[in-house]
């Protein structure tokens, strides 16, 4: 079992960083896991979140983020800890997750007490020998994986919000005669109640289900949307609140998880998050290529591609919002469409010219794939800096 921690020290220059607690009780700086797949795909929030997954090398991991701490930094801000456990034994990882979920917050409290301020290079310290016994203390679960998990994404509400009303008596002194008047006020308070039925099903699932073929097995996070579930490819997700699209399917008395049918593997496309089309963008690209007028030469096509590359580089530097990019792409699409409508009457080609046009179309598709790859890299870096900013905040 390997144990990693993301935290910071009191001093301003001792910012958040990942460290590893070694079995010999030494501590050393580690690589940045926020940018490593599949952790980079997780929908993180500035609240308590849990996840189980598998790295590409076959190691299993459990990640708990934004754990509360009694420590503060030099500006008086509460320091938040994130802890990562890595092991080749999936049963050990599942036991740790169950301990976090069903210990009633005791695991987090004891871990926080085990992490202390220090004058070392990190500003904090702990020992492997202190952390591991905390987990073993609450690991009273029997893991027996045998049940094949659903191919669909399952999700459910582990907590339900209830509003409680209570009466509070307040004394108000009148200004004129000094008499005291008692006023009864109704105070409303929201509390989260555990979904007992789903809690039992969650415990059974994490002890029995086999999530083979998925990088991310399980997520617990306060709020999640359908799009985030599909992007992460998680097998099972639970939380307190869901987007409206998921919320309308959830029943308060449900004893099983809801399911989202995964029709086909998720393939990221260049325009997937930019244009709200009902048809696949691949069909649009093919249509544009077929109807492209003869007046657009190879140099003109190359110029268009170079413009897209320039736009991508500009996005990386300026961090333009996706909504602005959406408008830009729509404008370009409408411009090309108008050019097609004005040129289609002149579209007459010989057999040789058709062959040349098909060759240009193939070259255009290859260049588009290259742009797709570059765009994915830019999105990963953008998500990395956003997450890093949240950690620092």
C-alpha positions as CSV (number, residue, x, y, z in Angstrom):
1,X,0.0,0.0,0.0
2,X,1.3,3.4,-1.0
3,X,0.0,6.6,0.7
4,X,0.2,10.1,-0.8
5,X,-1.0,13.4,0.6
6,X,-1.8,16.8,-1.0
7,X,-1.5,19.6,1.5
8,X,0.3,22.8,2.4
9,X,2.2,24.5,5.3
10,X,1.5,27.6,7.3
11,X,4.0,29.8,5.5
12,X,3.1,31.5,2.2
13,X,5.9,29.8,0.2
14,X,4.9,26.3,1.4
15,X,2.1,25.9,-1.1
16,X,0.0,22.8,-1.9
17,X,2.0,19.9,-3.1
18,X,1.9,16.1,-3.3
19,X,4.1,14.0,-0.9
20,X,4.5,10.3,-0.3
21,X,4.6,8.7,3.1
22,X,7.1,5.8,2.9
23,X,6.8,2.5,4.9
24,X,10.1,3.5,6.6
25,X,8.2,6.6,7.9
26,X,10.2,9.0,5.7
27,X,8.4,11.6,3.6
28,X,9.3,12.8,0.1
29,X,7.8,15.0,-2.6
30,X,5.8,13.2,-5.2
31,X,4.5,13.8,-8.8
32,X,1.4,15.9,-9.4
33,X,-1.6,13.5,-9.5
34,X,-4.1,16.1,-10.5
35,X,-2.9,16.0,-14.1
36,X,-2.6,12.2,-14.2
37,X,-5.2,10.0,-16.0
38,X,-7.8,9.0,-15.0
39,X,-7.8,11.4,-12.0
40,X,-7.7,14.3,-14.5
41,X,-11.2,13.2,-15.7
42,X,-12.8,13.3,-12.3
43,X,-15.5,16.0,-11.7
44,X,-13.9,17.7,-8.6
45,X,-15.5,20.3,-6.5
46,X,-14.4,22.4,-3.5
47,X,-16.1,19.9,-1.2
48,X,-15.6,16.5,0.2
49,X,-15.4,13.9,-2.7
50,X,-14.4,10.2,-2.9
51,X,-13.4,8.1,-5.9
52,X,-12.1,4.6,-6.8
53,X,-10.3,3.9,-10.0
54,X,-7.5,2.2,-11.8
55,X,-4.3,3.6,-13.3
56,X,-3.0,2.5,-16.7
57,X,-0.3,0.3,-15.0
58,X,-3.1,-1.7,-13.3
59,X,-2.7,-0.2,-9.8
60,X,-5.9,0.6,-8.0
61,X,-6.5,3.9,-6.2
62,X,-8.8,5.5,-3.7
63,X,-8.8,9.3,-3.6
64,X,-10.5,11.5,-0.9
65,X,-10.4,15.3,-1.7
66,X,-11.0,18.5,0.3
67,X,-10.8,16.9,3.7
68,X,-11.3,19.4,6.6
69,X,-8.3,20.4,8.7
70,X,-7.7,22.2,12.0
71,X,-4.6,23.8,10.4
72,X,-4.7,27.2,8.8
73,X,-2.3,29.1,6.6
74,X,-0.6,32.5,7.2
75,X,-3.8,34.3,5.9
76,X,-6.1,32.5,8.2
77,X,-7.6,30.2,5.5
78,X,-8.4,26.6,6.4
79,X,-6.0,24.1,4.9
80,X,-7.7,21.3,3.0
81,X,-6.1,17.9,2.7
82,X,-6.5,15.4,-0.2
83,X,-5.2,11.8,0.4
84,X,-4.5,9.1,-2.2
85,X,-4.1,5.4,-1.5
86,X,-2.6,3.1,-4.2
87,X,-2.4,-0.7,-4.3
88,X,-2.4,-3.6,-6.6
89,X,-5.0,-5.3,-4.3
90,X,-8.4,-4.0,-5.2
91,X,-10.0,-5.4,-2.1
92,X,-7.8,-3.2,0.1
93,X,-8.8,-0.1,-1.8
94,X,-12.5,-1.0,-1.5
95,X,-12.2,-1.4,2.3
96,X,-10.7,2.0,2.6
97,X,-13.5,3.6,0.6
98,X,-16.1,1.8,2.8
99,X,-14.3,3.0,5.9
100,X,-14.5,6.6,4.7
101,X,-18.2,6.3,3.8
102,X,-19.5,4.5,6.8
103,X,-17.3,5.6,9.7
104,X,-19.5,8.7,10.3
105,X,-16.6,11.1,9.6
106,X,-14.3,9.5,12.2
107,X,-11.6,8.4,9.6
108,X,-11.3,12.0,8.4
109,X,-11.0,13.4,12.0
110,X,-8.3,10.9,13.0
111,X,-6.3,11.5,9.8
112,X,-6.4,15.2,10.4
113,X,-5.0,14.7,13.9
114,X,-2.2,12.6,12.4
115,X,-1.1,15.4,10.0
116,X,0.9,18.1,11.9
117,X,2.6,21.4,11.2
118,X,6.3,21.1,10.7
119,X,9.4,23.3,10.0
120,X,10.5,20.9,7.2
121,X,10.5,21.9,3.5
122,X,6.8,21.0,3.1
123,X,5.4,22.7,6.2
124,X,3.6,19.6,7.4
125,X,4.4,16.0,8.4
126,X,3.0,12.6,9.4
127,X,4.2,9.0,9.3
128,X,3.1,5.9,7.4
129,X,2.9,4.0,10.7
130,X,0.3,6.6,12.0
131,X,-2.0,6.6,9.0
132,X,-2.3,2.9,8.1
133,X,-3.6,1.8,11.6
134,X,-6.4,4.4,11.3
135,X,-7.8,2.7,8.2
136,X,-7.4,-0.8,9.7
137,X,-9.4,0.3,12.7
138,X,-12.5,0.8,10.6
139,X,-12.0,-2.0,8.0
140,X,-14.6,-4.4,9.2
141,X,-15.8,-5.3,5.7
142,X,-15.6,-8.6,3.8
143,X,-14.7,-8.1,0.2
144,X,-15.7,-10.9,-2.1
145,X,-15.8,-9.8,-5.7
146,X,-17.9,-12.0,-7.9
147,X,-20.8,-10.1,-9.4
148,X,-20.3,-8.6,-12.9
149,X,-21.2,-4.9,-12.8
150,X,-23.7,-3.3,-15.2
151,X,-22.3,-1.9,-18.5
152,X,-24.4,1.2,-17.9
153,X,-23.6,4.0,-15.5
154,X,-25.4,3.7,-12.2
155,X,-26.1,6.5,-9.9
156,X,-28.2,7.3,-6.8
157,X,-28.8,9.8,-4.0
158,X,-27.0,8.7,-0.8
159,X,-28.6,11.6,1.1
160,X,-31.9,13.4,0.9
161,X,-32.4,17.0,1.9
162,X,-35.2,17.7,4.4
163,X,-36.3,21.1,5.6
164,X,-37.1,21.3,9.4
165,X,-39.1,24.1,10.9
166,X,-38.8,25.0,14.6
167,X,-40.2,27.8,16.7
168,X,-37.9,30.2,18.4
169,X,-39.1,32.7,21.1
170,X,-37.5,36.2,20.9
171,X,-37.9,39.0,23.5
172,X,-38.3,42.5,22.1
173,X,-38.3,45.5,24.4
174,X,-40.6,48.3,23.3
175,X,-39.2,51.9,23.3
176,X,-42.2,53.7,24.7
177,X,-43.1,52.1,28.0
178,X,-40.2,49.6,28.4
179,X,-42.4,46.5,28.3
180,X,-41.0,43.3,26.9
181,X,-42.9,41.5,24.2
182,X,-42.3,37.8,23.3
183,X,-42.3,37.1,19.6
184,X,-42.4,33.6,18.1
185,X,-40.5,33.1,14.9
186,X,-40.4,30.1,12.7
187,X,-36.8,29.1,11.7
188,X,-36.2,26.8,8.7
189,X,-33.1,24.5,8.5
190,X,-32.0,22.1,5.8
191,X,-30.6,18.8,6.9
192,X,-29.4,15.8,4.9
193,X,-30.8,12.4,5.8
194,X,-29.1,9.1,4.9
195,X,-30.9,7.0,2.3
196,X,-30.8,3.8,4.3
197,X,-32.0,1.5,1.4
198,X,-29.4,2.9,-1.0
199,X,-26.8,2.8,1.7
200,X,-27.1,-1.0,2.0
201,X,-27.0,-1.4,-1.7
202,X,-23.9,0.8,-2.0
203,X,-22.2,-1.3,0.7
204,X,-23.1,-4.5,-1.1
205,X,-22.0,-3.2,-4.5
206,X,-18.6,-2.0,-3.3
207,X,-18.0,-5.4,-1.7
208,X,-19.2,-7.6,-4.6
209,X,-19.2,-5.8,-8.0
210,X,-16.4,-6.2,-10.6
211,X,-15.8,-3.0,-12.5
212,X,-13.3,-4.4,-15.0
213,X,-13.0,-2.4,-18.2
214,X,-13.5,1.0,-16.4
215,X,-10.8,3.4,-15.3
216,X,-13.0,4.9,-12.7
217,X,-15.1,2.5,-10.6
218,X,-16.9,4.8,-8.1
219,X,-17.5,8.4,-7.3
220,X,-19.0,10.2,-4.3
221,X,-19.4,13.9,-4.7
222,X,-21.9,16.5,-3.4
223,X,-23.2,17.5,-6.9
224,X,-22.9,15.9,-10.3
225,X,-24.5,16.2,-13.7
226,X,-25.2,13.7,-16.5
227,X,-22.6,15.2,-18.7
228,X,-19.9,14.7,-16.0
229,X,-20.9,11.1,-15.5
230,X,-20.6,10.4,-19.2
231,X,-17.3,12.2,-19.5
232,X,-15.7,10.4,-16.6
233,X,-17.0,7.0,-17.6
234,X,-17.6,6.0,-14.0
235,X,-19.3,2.8,-13.1
236,X,-21.2,3.9,-10.0
237,X,-21.8,7.5,-8.7
238,X,-23.6,8.6,-5.5
239,X,-24.1,12.1,-4.0
240,X,-26.3,14.6,-2.2
241,X,-27.5,16.6,-5.2
242,X,-27.8,15.9,-9.0
243,X,-28.5,18.1,-12.0
244,X,-32.2,18.4,-13.0
245,X,-31.8,15.9,-15.8
246,X,-30.7,13.2,-13.2
247,X,-32.9,14.5,-10.3
248,X,-36.2,13.8,-12.1
249,X,-35.4,10.1,-12.3
250,X,-34.5,9.6,-8.6
251,X,-37.1,8.3,-6.1
252,X,-36.7,8.8,-2.4
253,X,-37.7,5.3,-1.6
254,X,-35.5,3.6,-4.2
255,X,-33.6,0.6,-3.1
256,X,-31.5,0.3,-6.3
257,X,-29.5,2.6,-8.4
258,X,-30.8,4.5,-11.4
259,X,-29.0,3.8,-14.7
260,X,-27.8,5.8,-17.7
261,X,-27.5,3.7,-20.8
262,X,-24.1,4.0,-22.5
263,X,-25.0,3.6,-26.2
264,X,-21.4,3.7,-27.5
265,X,-18.0,4.6,-26.1
266,X,-17.3,8.2,-25.6
267,X,-15.3,9.8,-28.5
268,X,-14.2,13.4,-28.1
269,X,-14.7,15.4,-31.2
270,X,-13.4,18.8,-32.0
271,X,-16.8,20.6,-31.9
272,X,-18.4,18.3,-29.3
273,X,-18.7,21.0,-26.6
274,X,-19.0,24.0,-28.9
275,X,-22.0,23.5,-31.2
276,X,-25.4,22.4,-30.1
277,X,-26.3,20.2,-33.0
278,X,-28.5,17.1,-32.9
279,X,-26.5,15.3,-35.5
280,X,-22.9,14.1,-35.1
281,X,-20.4,16.7,-36.2
282,X,-18.7,14.1,-38.4
283,X,-21.7,14.2,-40.7
284,X,-21.5,18.0,-40.9
285,X,-17.8,17.8,-41.8
286,X,-18.4,15.3,-44.5
287,X,-21.2,17.4,-45.9
288,X,-18.9,20.5,-46.0
289,X,-16.2,18.5,-47.8
290,X,-18.5,17.1,-50.4
291,X,-20.1,20.5,-51.2
292,X,-17.0,22.6,-51.0
293,X,-16.7,24.8,-54.1
294,X,-14.0,24.5,-56.7
295,X,-13.0,28.1,-56.1
296,X,-11.4,27.1,-52.8
297,X,-7.9,26.0,-53.6
298,X,-5.6,23.8,-51.6
299,X,-3.8,27.0,-50.3
300,X,-7.2,28.4,-49.2
301,X,-7.9,25.2,-47.3
302,X,-4.5,25.2,-45.7
303,X,-5.0,28.9,-44.7
304,X,-8.3,27.9,-42.9
305,X,-6.5,25.1,-41.0
306,X,-3.7,27.4,-40.0
307,X,-6.3,29.9,-38.7
308,X,-7.8,27.2,-36.5
309,X,-4.4,26.3,-35.1
310,X,-3.8,30.0,-34.4
311,X,-7.1,30.2,-32.6
312,X,-6.2,27.2,-30.5
313,X,-2.9,28.7,-29.4
314,X,-4.7,31.9,-28.6
315,X,-7.2,30.0,-26.4
316,X,-4.2,28.5,-24.5
317,X,-2.7,31.9,-23.7
318,X,-5.9,33.9,-23.1
319,X,-8.2,31.2,-21.6
320,X,-11.2,32.4,-23.6
321,X,-14.5,31.1,-22.4
322,X,-16.1,28.2,-24.3
323,X,-19.2,30.3,-25.0
324,X,-17.1,32.8,-27.1
325,X,-15.5,29.9,-29.0
326,X,-19.0,28.5,-29.7
327,X,-20.1,31.8,-31.3
328,X,-16.9,31.9,-33.4
329,X,-17.4,28.4,-34.7
330,X,-21.0,29.1,-35.6
331,X,-20.0,32.2,-37.5
332,X,-17.4,30.3,-39.5
333,X,-19.9,27.6,-40.2
334,X,-22.5,30.1,-41.4
335,X,-19.9,31.8,-43.6
336,X,-18.9,28.5,-45.3
337,X,-22.6,27.6,-45.7
338,X,-23.2,31.0,-47.5
339,X,-20.2,30.4,-49.7
340,X,-21.6,26.9,-50.6
341,X,-25.0,28.3,-51.5
342,X,-23.5,31.0,-53.8
343,X,-21.1,28.5,-55.5
344,X,-23.2,25.4,-55.8
345,X,-24.7,26.5,-59.2
346,X,-21.1,26.6,-60.6
347,X,-20.2,23.2,-59.3
348,X,-19.4,21.0,-62.3
349,X,-16.3,18.9,-62.3
350,X,-14.8,16.2,-64.5
351,X,-13.8,12.7,-63.3
352,X,-10.2,13.9,-62.8
353,X,-11.3,17.0,-60.9
354,X,-13.5,14.8,-58.6
355,X,-10.4,12.6,-57.9
356,X,-8.4,15.7,-56.9
357,X,-11.2,17.0,-54.7
358,X,-11.4,13.6,-52.8
359,X,-7.7,13.7,-52.3
360,X,-8.0,17.2,-50.8
361,X,-10.8,16.0,-48.6
362,X,-8.6,13.2,-47.2
363,X,-5.8,15.7,-46.5
364,X,-8.3,18.0,-44.8
365,X,-9.6,15.1,-42.5
366,X,-6.0,14.2,-41.5
367,X,-5.3,17.8,-40.6
368,X,-8.6,18.0,-38.6
369,X,-7.5,14.9,-36.6
370,X,-4.3,16.7,-35.8
371,X,-6.2,19.7,-34.6
372,X,-8.5,17.5,-32.5
373,X,-5.5,16.0,-30.7
374,X,-4.1,19.4,-30.0
375,X,-7.4,20.7,-28.7
376,X,-7.7,17.7,-26.3
377,X,-4.2,18.5,-24.9
378,X,-5.2,22.2,-24.4
379,X,-8.4,21.1,-22.6
380,X,-6.4,18.9,-20.3
381,X,-4.0,21.7,-19.4
382,X,-6.9,24.1,-18.9
383,X,-8.6,21.6,-16.5
384,X,-5.3,21.1,-14.7
385,X,-4.8,24.8,-14.0
386,X,-8.4,25.2,-12.9
387,X,-8.0,22.3,-10.4
388,X,-4.6,23.7,-9.2
389,X,-6.2,27.1,-8.7
390,X,-9.0,25.5,-6.6
391,X,-6.4,23.7,-4.4
392,X,-4.6,27.0,-3.8
393,X,-7.8,28.8,-3.0
